[in-house]
Amino acid sequence: MEFRELNLIKPLLTAVRCCGYVHPTPIQEKTIPPVLEGRDVLGCAQTGTGKTAAFALPILQKLFQMGKPEGDKRTVRALILTPTRELALQIYENFEGYGKRLPMRPCVIFGGVGQQPQVYQLNKGVDILVATPGRLNDLINQGYIQLDRLAVFVLDEADRMLDMGFIHDVKKVIAHLPKKRQTLFFSATMPPEVEKLATSLLTDPVTVKVDPVSSTVDKIDQSLYMVDKANKKHLLAKLLKEPDVESALVFTRTKHGADRVVRELARVQIDARSIHGNKSQSARQQALSDFKSGKVRVLVATDIAARGIDIAGLSHVFNYDLPNEPEAYVHRIGRTGRAGRDGIAISFCCIDEVKELRQIEKLTGKTLRRLESEWPMQVMTETVKEPRPPREARPEKMPEPVKKALPEKKPEKKPEPAKQPVSKATPLERPVKLAPARPVSEPKPAAPEKKPERPYAEMLRQQRNASRRRLSTGSDRI
């Protein structure tokens, strides 16, 4: 089947051709027709199958055919809700690419950055809004966004919304939506909680399930190294230096682990960037942009980058740490081998991760191919986490009856200084204030006795004194 058989308008067919799409994927083939008919859709497909185009293309066509809204200012007629900032940016870029030849104005808003530029775009008028739940609720409460004329609502990566605790924010957004609308619900996995949420949102939906939840792309070569935790950094550095690794996405379990891997690679002259929730939005966008443009060959990330991030031509995915949830493994390796290309996924497993490995192999129904390295696993006992020492128990409070039985302690009074008796004195007599007694000081040493002067010196002294007397009395005057 070709895209022209899906009844898409000419501007969209031209945009699809410019993007390099030849044949629609199964999710696109089964989703686009019912969306154009105005039906609600519940779509479930593995990552990397083209879900964004499956709802973006029919939304653009529907809004174009609806014509300009009444009034001069554009109003939000399509809302796409996503869990992460990176996914929101990617969907926004797809809408811009598909709608180049249509008079549609998309906009993206998310947290982590200042809201003023986003408010400026909203005030200019928006047809299609891509948003994360937190920032969207903030701007709705501030009065910058009205959703009363919404025609299409898309909830993307619904299972991830539940994992990240966005369900309450999603319900707040839904409370502002008009009851008469078209709802599209997409998810890579379909746990019972997601199905319950879908049932409350959708009306007589068309269910599209392309692949089972545990399926992985057959063109991805999956392998595994059993290696001790301390030697993972040496094995990763050696594999990254091989010439066939054109670009690599390395997954860690924690944010601090991602930064630590970047530092270890820098010591062996391998330039890498990290992306996780503790990074600012500008730093995350810059790291992702450098990686997509080829400026940086290695990107180290947590599972925040495992959902919906489309990195064209990604050759390798490394699971430095195995994920706690086996479904996350499917999303991680789905970053490579996209759009029919080949890909390679390599995982590291230490003794503490054997349990996670068994869950992954059980979910996928495949046994990962074991490879040997110069750092074979030698530690065969799991790390036992020492329990934290209990906190010191606080002294129990004294019961009330005991408190009452004890005599109350009265505060001790300081002795007041003795008052001196006041003598009755006449008005002419003034009271004499005694100076405070001074501490007795040690007696000063006696001055040394003067030596008796010589007779000649005594004679000179007497003559000098006599002449002074004569001058003072004037007896020498003529």
ZIFEN-V23134 format. One record per residue. N is the residue number from 0. RES is the residue in three letters. D_LAST is the distance of its C-alpha to the last C-alpha in Angstrom with 1 decimal. Layout:
n;res;d_last
N;RES;D_LAST
N;RES;D_LAST
//
This chain:
n;res;d_last
0;MET;151.6
1;GLU;149.1
2;PHE;146.4
3;ARG;148.4
4;GLU;151.0
5;LEU;148.6
6;ASN;148.6
7;LEU;145.0
8;ILE;143.9
9;LYS;143.3
10;PRO;139.4
11;LEU;139.4
12;LEU;142.0
13;THR;139.9
14;ALA;136.8
15;VAL;138.8
16;ARG;140.0
17;CYS;136.5
18;CYS;135.4
19;GLY;138.2
20;TYR;140.5
21;VAL;144.1
22;HIS;146.0
23;PRO;144.8
24;THR;144.2
25;PRO;146.4
26;ILE;143.8
27;GLN;143.4
28;GLU;147.1
29;LYS;147.8
30;THR;144.8
31;ILE;144.4
32;PRO;147.8
33;PRO;147.3
34;VAL;143.7
35;LEU;145.0
36;GLU;147.6
37;GLY;144.9
38;ARG;145.8
39;ASP;143.3
40;VAL;143.1
41;LEU;142.4
42;GLY;141.7
43;CYS;141.3
44;ALA;141.0
45;GLN;139.2
46;THR;135.9
47;GLY;136.0
48;THR;139.2
49;GLY;137.8
50;LYS;137.3
51;THR;134.6
52;ALA;136.9
53;ALA;139.6
54;PHE;137.8
55;ALA;135.5
56;LEU;138.3
57;PRO;140.4
58;ILE;137.3
59;LEU;136.2
60;GLN;139.8
61;LYS;140.1
62;LEU;136.9
63;PHE;137.8
64;GLN;141.2
65;MET;139.7
66;GLY;137.8
67;LYS;134.4
68;PRO;133.4
69;GLU;133.1
70;GLY;129.8
71;ASP;127.3
72;LYS;125.4
73;ARG;127.0
74;THR;127.5
75;VAL;128.0
76;ARG;131.8
77;ALA;131.8
78;LEU;129.7
79;ILE;129.6
80;LEU;127.9
81;THR;126.9
82;PRO;125.0
83;THR;122.6
84;ARG;120.2
85;GLU;121.7
86;LEU;125.2
87;ALA;124.1
88;LEU;122.6
89;GLN;125.7
90;ILE;128.1
91;TYR;125.9
92;GLU;126.1
93;ASN;129.9
94;PHE;130.2
95;GLU;128.2
96;GLY;130.4
97;TYR;133.7
98;GLY;132.7
99;LYS;131.3
100;ARG;134.0
101;LEU;134.0
102;PRO;131.7
103;MET;130.5
104;ARG;126.8
105;PRO;126.1
106;CYS;122.9
107;VAL;121.6
108;ILE;119.1
109;PHE;117.9
110;GLY;114.9
111;GLY;112.1
112;VAL;110.7
113;GLY;109.1
114;GLN;111.5
115;GLN;110.1
116;PRO;112.0
117;GLN;115.2
118;VAL;114.7
119;TYR;114.3
120;GLN;117.6
121;LEU;119.3
122;ASN;118.1
123;LYS;119.7
124;GLY;123.0
125;VAL;124.9
126;ASP;128.7
127;ILE;128.6
128;LEU;126.0
129;VAL;125.6
130;ALA;123.3
131;THR;122.3
132;PRO;122.7
133;GLY;119.1
134;ARG;117.5
135;LEU;120.6
136;ASN;120.3
137;ASP;116.6
138;LEU;117.2
139;ILE;120.2
140;ASN;118.0
141;GLN;115.4
142;GLY;118.1
143;TYR;118.0
144;ILE;121.6
145;GLN;124.8
146;LEU;128.1
147;ASP;130.4
148;ARG;132.3
149;LEU;132.6
150;ALA;136.0
151;VAL;135.8
152;PHE;134.0
153;VAL;133.8
154;LEU;132.7
155;ASP;132.2
156;GLU;131.9
157;ALA;132.7
158;ASP;132.9
159;ARG;129.4
160;MET;128.2
161;LEU;129.5
162;ASP;128.0
163;MET;124.5
164;GLY;124.6
165;PHE;124.9
166;ILE;127.9
167;HIS;125.9
168;ASP;124.1
169;VAL;127.5
170;LYS;129.0
171;LYS;126.0
172;VAL;126.8
173;ILE;130.5
174;ALA;129.8
175;HIS;128.4
176;LEU;131.5
177;PRO;134.4
178;LYS;137.6
179;LYS;139.6
180;ARG;138.5
181;GLN;139.8
182;THR;138.4
183;LEU;138.4
184;PHE;137.6
185;PHE;137.1
186;SER;136.4
187;ALA;136.9
188;THR;138.0
189;MET;139.7
190;PRO;138.9
191;PRO;140.2
192;GLU;136.9
193;VAL;137.1
194;GLU;140.7
195;LYS;139.8
196;LEU;136.9
197;ALA;139.3
198;THR;141.9
199;SER;139.5
200;LEU;138.4
201;LEU;141.6
202;THR;144.6
203;ASP;147.9
204;PRO;146.2
205;VAL;147.7
206;THR;147.0
207;VAL;146.4
208;LYS;146.1
209;VAL;146.2
210;ASP;145.5
211;PRO;145.2
212;VAL;141.8
213;SER;141.8
214;SER;142.9
215;THR;140.8
216;VAL;141.2
217;ASP;143.8
218;LYS;142.1
219;ILE;139.0
220;ASP;139.2
221;GLN;137.9
222;SER;136.8
223;LEU;134.8
224;TYR;132.7
225;MET;132.3
226;VAL;128.8
227;ASP;126.1
228;LYS;123.3
229;ALA;120.7
230;ASN;122.7
231;LYS;123.3
232;LYS;120.3
233;HIS;121.5
234;LEU;125.0
235;LEU;123.8
236;ALA;121.5
237;LYS;124.4
238;LEU;126.9
239;LEU;124.5
240;LYS;124.1
241;GLU;127.8
242;PRO;128.7
243;ASP;131.2
244;VAL;128.5
245;GLU;127.6
246;SER;125.9
247;ALA;125.6
248;LEU;124.9
249;VAL;123.7
250;PHE;124.1
251;THR;122.0
252;ARG;122.3
253;THR;118.6
254;LYS;115.7
255;HIS;113.5
256;GLY;116.4
257;ALA;116.6
258;ASP;112.9
259;ARG;113.3
260;VAL;116.2
261;VAL;114.2
262;ARG;111.4
263;GLU;114.0
264;LEU;115.6
265;ALA;112.3
266;ARG;111.8
267;VAL;114.9
268;GLN;114.1
269;ILE;116.4
270;ASP;114.9
271;ALA;116.0
272;ARG;115.0
273;SER;115.4
274;ILE;116.5
275;HIS;116.5
276;GLY;115.5
277;ASN;111.8
278;LYS;111.3
279;SER;110.1
280;GLN;112.7
281;SER;111.0
282;ALA;111.0
283;ARG;114.6
284;GLN;115.7
285;GLN;113.8
286;ALA;115.4
287;LEU;118.9
288;SER;118.4
289;ASP;117.3
290;PHE;120.2
291;LYS;122.8
292;SER;121.5
293;GLY;121.6
294;LYS;117.9
295;VAL;118.0
296;ARG;121.1
297;VAL;120.7
298;LEU;120.0
299;VAL;119.5
300;ALA;120.3
301;THR;121.3
302;ASP;124.4
303;ILE;122.7
304;ALA;123.9
305;ALA;127.4
306;ARG;128.7
307;GLY;129.6
308;ILE;127.2
309;ASP;129.2
310;ILE;127.9
311;ALA;130.2
312;GLY;131.2
313;LEU;129.7
314;SER;131.3
315;HIS;130.2
316;VAL;129.3
317;PHE;127.8
318;ASN;127.9
319;TYR;125.0
320;ASP;125.4
321;LEU;128.8
322;PRO;128.5
323;ASN;129.1
324;GLU;131.7
325;PRO;134.7
326;GLU;135.0
327;ALA;131.5
328;TYR;132.9
329;VAL;135.5
330;HIS;132.8
331;ARG;130.5
332;ILE;133.1
333;GLY;134.3
334;ARG;131.2
335;THR;133.0
336;GLY;136.6
337;ARG;136.3
338;ALA;138.6
339;GLY;141.2
340;ARG;138.9
341;ASP;138.8
342;GLY;136.0
343;ILE;134.9
344;ALA;133.5
345;ILE;132.2
346;SER;131.1
347;PHE;129.2
348;CYS;130.2
349;CYS;128.6
350;ILE;130.0
351;ASP;128.3
352;GLU;130.0
353;VAL;133.6
354;LYS;134.4
355;GLU;133.2
356;LEU;135.3
357;ARG;138.5
358;GLN;137.9
359;ILE;137.5
360;GLU;140.6
361;LYS;142.5
362;LEU;141.5
363;THR;142.2
364;GLY;145.3
365;LYS;144.2
366;THR;143.0
367;LEU;140.0
368;ARG;140.6
369;ARG;138.6
370;LEU;136.7
371;GLU;135.2
372;SER;131.7
373;GLU;129.7
374;TRP;128.0
375;PRO;131.0
376;MET;130.4
377;GLN;129.7
378;VAL;128.3
379;MET;131.3
380;THR;129.7
381;GLU;128.3
382;THR;124.6
383;VAL;124.3
384;LYS;121.5
385;GLU;119.6
386;PRO;119.5
387;ARG;116.1
388;PRO;114.7
389;PRO;115.1
390;ARG;112.1
391;GLU;110.7
392;ALA;112.3
393;ARG;110.0
394;PRO;109.9
395;GLU;112.5
396;LYS;111.4
397;MET;111.7
398;PRO;114.6
399;GLU;113.9
400;PRO;115.5
401;VAL;113.3
402;LYS;110.2
403;LYS;111.1
404;ALA;111.9
405;LEU;108.5
406;PRO;105.8
407;GLU;103.1
408;LYS;99.7
409;LYS;97.0
410;PRO;93.6
411;GLU;91.2
412;LYS;88.4
413;LYS;84.9
414;PRO;83.2
415;GLU;80.8
416;PRO;77.3
417;ALA;77.0
418;LYS;75.4
419;GLN;72.6
420;PRO;73.3
421;VAL;71.6
422;SER;70.0
423;LYS;70.1
424;ALA;66.6
425;THR;65.3
426;PRO;64.1
427;LEU;60.5
428;GLU;60.8
429;ARG;60.5
430;PRO;62.5
431;VAL;60.4
432;LYS;61.3
433;LEU;61.3
434;ALA;60.1
435;PRO;62.7
436;ALA;62.6
437;ARG;61.1
438;PRO;62.7
439;VAL;61.3
440;SER;59.4
441;GLU;59.1
442;PRO;56.0
443;LYS;53.2
444;PRO;52.7
445;ALA;49.9
446;ALA;46.6
447;PRO;46.5
448;GLU;44.4
449;LYS;41.0
450;LYS;41.1
451;PRO;38.7
452;GLU;35.7
453;ARG;35.3
454;PRO;32.9
455;TYR;30.9
456;ALA;30.5
457;GLU;29.5
458;MET;26.7
459;LEU;25.3
460;ARG;25.6
461;GLN;23.7
462;GLN;20.8
463;ARG;20.8
464;ASN;20.9
465;ALA;18.0
466;SER;15.7
467;ARG;16.9
468;ARG;16.3
469;ARG;12.6
470;LEU;12.4
471;SER;14.6
472;THR;12.9
473;GLY;9.3
474;SER;8.4
475;ASP;6.5
476;ARG;3.9
477;ILE;0.0
//
